[in-house]
């Protein structure tokens, strides 16, 4: 169950889809809900684990949306429509991403259903283009920034490398394809004080030169951020694994989410072996990670929302927005920000960016919708908060490729957007 959801998050949609939303003051999901859907006596293997969760979470819009996508990917568009109607009855307040439903969108009933979702959505697009990378077929997932030099780093899942973009906008390979046996490169983080570039990497069917014997492997790589030299490599201890996103604490501890095992690992300063922070299957498809404002806790995003973890004890506290409020499940990129977090929610709909404010008790105090339904969105993934605003990947082109191996969208530039003063 946990492993399927993690694969759905990454392989079916690059760790997500996207969303168009209404204003933050009114965005919420009705708790009325429809009558329970008729049980499918013979669901596809890709959908069955998610269906098993509906009884416990009948109003969970991320879950319902994911089931609809799963049915579409399994070639059952009528079932996908049936679950989208359930989503409509729940008052889901984002526009649908047509690329998530290539089969159902061809049916006569889809247009009217999609129009109802769109009627509940608004456009909020303050972001502007910061720079673009002309190289096609990167399948980019992660972005990192070095304050000292002003360089940005972009990961490539398909080409198994890391690109560097300097202050003038010049692009070059910083970590070459397959360096040190690196797999598809996902999350990136710069540790400026220690001059490290950390990369989360996992073997994936969409990467170049994929080998069957590497399936299920994942590792954490540490490079010199100034020279690109490999400093260390650390294998994730359980297989199959999917090293997804990263966070770095003030003491130099590095945290990495394993979206398949449903856990988070910590690499302590000076250590070579990753240690488990929470038990496997604690989270459902854990993805984005961030250090909490207090510096002592870790925030984890998974299919169902956000959780605060005490790495010293393993204690977990679910974070719940004030009601009525948004559903914060399906967040991919998650970064620390003054007083809270910035999250890119992209598993459902067209993609949106949230500012999440945390109280002294660590709970969510309020949320603010920063961006929704930007015309350049194609599965926005991760971002970096810099001195002059938030920079994030707008169109990595993962979405709409079903549950099989991802094929890059040829010929499209990768766009990085800039959101000033989030």
Order of alpha helices (4+ residues) and beta strands (2+ residues): alpha-alpha-alpha-alpha-alpha-beta-beta-beta-beta-beta-beta-beta-beta-beta-beta-beta-beta-beta-beta-beta-beta-beta-beta-beta-beta-beta-beta-beta-beta-beta
